[in-house]
Amino acid sequence: MDLGPHAAFILWAYAITVAAVAALVAWVLADQRRQERRLAELEARGITRRSSRARVKPAKPKAASPSHG
């Protein structure tokens, strides 16, 4: 495969792009582990997620009081 006179530029551009994407993936995975650890620490202290609580049906709205006028 002949990339022409710009072969070095093209290959470096691909290499830098691959490195940047790999760094972003590593950062996201590390952040996920960190967030899971923090969540486990909070749950160990008794603080739970709102999404894990049982859903409570909302109270029925009260009937409007008749107007005096």
trRosetta pair geometry for C-beta under 8 A, 3 or more apart (Angstrom, degrees):
i j d omega theta_ij theta_ji phi_ij phi_ji
2 7 7.9 -84 -175 -77 49 123
3 6 6.6 -103 143 78 95 67
3 7 3.6 116 79 -102 119 84
3 10 5.2 -136 -175 47 137 148
3 11 7.4 149 59 -39 175 92
4 7 6.4 167 65 -45 45 83
6 9 4.7 -48 -174 44 84 118
6 10 5.6 88 125 -27 89 99
7 10 5.7 -59 -145 38 30 110
7 11 6.1 24 161 -15 67 109
8 11 6.0 -58 -145 40 27 107
8 12 6.1 25 158 -15 64 111
9 12 5.9 -59 -145 41 26 108
9 13 6.2 29 156 -23 64 108
10 13 5.7 -55 -149 34 28 113
10 14 6.6 25 154 -15 63 105
11 14 5.8 -54 -149 37 32 109
11 15 6.2 33 152 -20 66 108
12 15 5.5 -55 -143 38 33 113
12 16 6.1 31 159 -18 67 106
13 16 6.0 -54 -145 38 27 108
13 17 6.3 28 155 -19 62 109
14 17 5.7 -57 -147 38 30 113
14 18 6.3 30 156 -19 66 106
15 18 5.9 -54 -147 36 28 109
15 19 6.3 28 154 -17 63 108
16 19 5.7 -55 -146 39 31 112
16 20 6.2 32 154 -21 66 106
17 20 5.7 -54 -145 36 30 110
17 21 6.3 26 157 -15 65 107
18 21 6.0 -56 -146 39 29 108
18 22 6.2 29 155 -19 64 109
19 22 5.7 -56 -145 39 29 111
19 23 6.3 31 155 -21 64 106
20 23 5.7 -53 -148 35 30 112
20 24 6.5 30 154 -18 64 105
21 24 5.7 -53 -148 36 32 111
21 25 6.4 33 153 -19 65 104
22 25 5.7 -53 -147 36 32 111
22 26 6.3 32 153 -18 65 106
23 26 5.7 -55 -147 38 31 111
23 27 6.2 34 153 -22 65 107
24 27 5.6 -52 -145 35 31 114
24 28 6.4 31 156 -18 65 104
25 28 5.9 -54 -148 36 30 109
25 29 6.4 27 155 -16 64 108
26 29 5.9 -58 -147 39 30 109
26 30 6.2 29 155 -18 66 109
27 30 5.8 -56 -146 38 28 110
27 31 6.2 28 155 -18 64 108
28 31 5.7 -55 -145 38 29 111
28 32 6.4 36 153 -25 63 103
29 32 5.6 -49 -148 30 32 115
29 33 6.7 31 153 -16 63 102
30 33 5.9 -54 -153 36 33 110
30 34 6.4 33 150 -19 65 107
31 34 5.5 -54 -146 38 34 114
31 35 6.2 33 156 -19 68 105
32 35 5.9 -55 -146 37 29 108
32 36 6.3 29 155 -18 64 107
33 36 5.8 -55 -147 37 30 111
33 37 6.4 33 154 -20 64 105
34 37 5.7 -55 -151 34 30 112
34 38 6.5 29 153 -17 65 106
35 38 5.6 -53 -146 38 34 111
35 39 6.2 36 154 -20 66 106
36 39 5.6 -53 -146 37 31 113
36 40 6.4 34 153 -21 64 104
37 40 5.7 -54 -148 35 31 111
37 41 6.5 32 152 -20 64 104
38 41 5.6 -52 -150 34 33 113
38 42 6.5 32 152 -18 65 104
39 42 5.7 -53 -149 36 33 111
39 43 6.3 30 154 -16 66 107
39 49 7.6 5 -154 -57 111 113
40 43 5.7 -55 -144 40 31 110
40 44 6.2 37 153 -25 64 105
41 44 5.6 -53 -148 32 30 114
41 45 6.7 23 153 -13 62 105
42 45 5.8 -61 -154 39 33 107
42 47 4.3 -66 175 73 91 114
43 46 7.7 83 -174 -51 33 8
43 47 6.6 -95 -82 72 33 61
43 48 6.1 62 -119 -100 80 62
43 49 7.8 -27 -83 -18 104 83
48 52 5.6 -102 170 67 110 123
48 53 6.8 120 111 -59 125 86
49 52 4.5 86 69 1 96 103
49 53 7.6 -148 98 -16 57 79
50 53 5.8 -42 -161 12 43 116
53 56 8.0 -30 136 -18 111 94
